Amino acid sequence: MAPEYELWGYLTEKADVYSFGVVALEIVSGKSNTNYRPQINVSVFLIMLVSCKRKETYWRDPKLGSEFNKEEAEKVIKVALLCTNASAVLRPTTSEVVSMHEGQTTVEEVFFDPANSDDDLGNDI
């Protein structure tokens, strides 16, 4: 659920972009954010998973085995992280997401600093 809806009860034009980002992270990682800890923000677990644990074994769905394109998977993750920005204003538009996936636009590097997170994730990751 997009943070703006959860906090204020209204949807923005970029709520679907946020949802797309969450689903993309779930697909690549093979992990569901709904099966983690309900008190944690919707995508914080997945963002931490791919941002702080750069080793492929942490973010890749083990069911993929070696049958995947690592560069494409990393691009999906980077775009998904842009899509799950807590600020709707900072999320890309749907057309920008498509453009990034098609390789027409450069995908920015996204970093997540757990020190700036309000969520207490402890050592569960």
C-alpha positions as CSV (number, residue, x, y, z in Angstrom):
1,M,0.0,0.0,0.0
2,A,1.4,3.4,-1.0
3,P,2.6,5.4,2.1
4,E,0.4,8.4,1.2
5,Y,-2.7,6.2,1.3
6,E,-1.6,4.5,4.5
7,L,-0.8,7.8,6.2
8,W,-3.5,10.2,4.9
9,G,-6.1,8.1,3.2
10,Y,-5.7,9.4,-0.3
11,L,-4.1,8.1,-3.5
12,T,-1.8,9.9,-5.8
13,E,-1.1,9.3,-9.5
14,K,2.0,7.4,-8.4
15,A,0.4,4.9,-6.0
16,D,0.4,2.3,-8.8
17,V,4.1,3.0,-9.4
18,Y,4.8,2.2,-5.7
19,S,2.8,-1.0,-5.9
20,F,4.6,-2.0,-9.1
21,G,7.9,-1.5,-7.2
22,V,6.9,-3.7,-4.3
23,V,5.7,-6.5,-6.7
24,A,8.9,-6.3,-8.7
25,L,11.0,-6.7,-5.6
26,E,8.9,-9.6,-4.5
27,I,9.3,-11.4,-7.9
28,V,13.0,-11.0,-8.1
29,S,13.7,-11.8,-4.4
30,G,11.1,-14.6,-4.1
31,K,10.1,-13.1,-0.8
32,S,6.7,-11.6,0.1
33,N,6.6,-8.4,2.2
34,T,3.3,-9.6,3.7
35,N,4.9,-12.6,5.3
36,Y,7.6,-10.7,7.2
37,R,6.6,-8.5,10.1
38,P,3.3,-6.5,9.8
39,Q,4.6,-3.6,11.8
40,I,7.3,-2.9,9.3
41,N,6.6,-0.4,6.5
42,V,5.4,-2.3,3.4
43,S,8.7,-2.4,1.5
44,V,11.3,-1.6,4.1
45,F,12.2,-5.3,4.4
46,L,12.8,-5.7,0.7
47,I,14.6,-2.4,0.3
48,M,17.0,-3.4,3.1
49,L,17.4,-6.8,1.6
50,V,18.6,-5.5,-1.7
51,S,20.3,-2.3,-0.6
52,C,22.2,-3.3,2.4
53,K,23.0,-6.9,1.5
54,R,24.6,-6.5,-1.9
55,K,25.5,-10.2,-2.2
56,E,23.3,-11.8,-4.9
57,T,22.4,-14.7,-2.6
58,Y,20.5,-12.3,-0.4
59,W,18.2,-10.8,-3.0
60,R,17.9,-13.5,-5.7
61,D,15.0,-15.9,-5.6
62,P,16.8,-19.3,-5.1
63,K,14.2,-20.9,-7.4
64,L,15.8,-19.0,-10.3
65,G,19.0,-21.1,-10.0
66,S,21.5,-19.8,-12.5
67,E,18.8,-19.3,-15.2
68,F,18.6,-15.5,-15.0
69,N,20.3,-12.4,-16.4
70,K,22.0,-10.7,-13.5
71,E,22.2,-7.3,-15.2
72,E,18.5,-7.4,-16.0
73,A,17.6,-8.5,-12.4
74,E,19.7,-5.6,-11.0
75,K,18.0,-3.2,-13.3
76,V,14.6,-4.4,-12.1
77,I,15.7,-3.9,-8.5
78,K,17.0,-0.4,-9.1
79,V,13.8,0.7,-10.9
80,A,11.7,-1.0,-8.1
81,L,13.7,0.9,-5.5
82,L,13.0,4.2,-7.3
83,C,9.3,3.2,-7.5
84,T,9.1,2.5,-3.7
85,N,10.3,5.9,-2.6
86,A,8.2,7.0,0.3
87,S,7.7,10.4,-1.3
88,A,5.3,10.2,-4.3
89,V,6.9,13.3,-5.8
90,L,10.2,11.5,-6.0
91,R,8.9,8.4,-7.7
92,P,9.2,8.0,-11.4
93,T,6.1,8.2,-13.6
94,T,4.8,5.1,-15.2
95,S,6.2,6.1,-18.6
96,E,9.6,6.8,-17.0
97,V,9.5,3.2,-15.5
98,V,8.8,1.8,-18.9
99,S,11.6,3.9,-20.5
100,M,14.1,2.6,-17.9
101,H,13.1,-1.0,-18.4
102,E,13.4,-0.6,-22.2
103,G,16.9,0.9,-21.8
104,Q,15.9,4.3,-23.2
105,T,16.6,6.1,-19.9
106,T,19.5,5.5,-17.5
107,V,18.5,4.0,-14.1
108,E,19.8,6.0,-11.1
109,E,21.6,4.3,-8.3
110,V,19.5,4.1,-5.2
111,F,20.9,3.8,-1.7
112,F,19.0,3.0,1.5
113,D,20.5,4.2,4.8
114,P,19.1,2.2,7.7
115,A,20.3,4.9,10.1
116,N,17.7,7.2,8.6
117,S,14.8,4.7,8.9
118,D,12.2,5.0,11.5
119,D,11.7,1.2,11.5
120,D,13.3,-1.1,14.0
121,L,14.5,-4.0,11.9
122,G,16.9,-5.4,14.5
123,N,19.1,-8.2,13.2
124,D,16.3,-10.2,11.6
125,I,17.6,-9.7,8.0
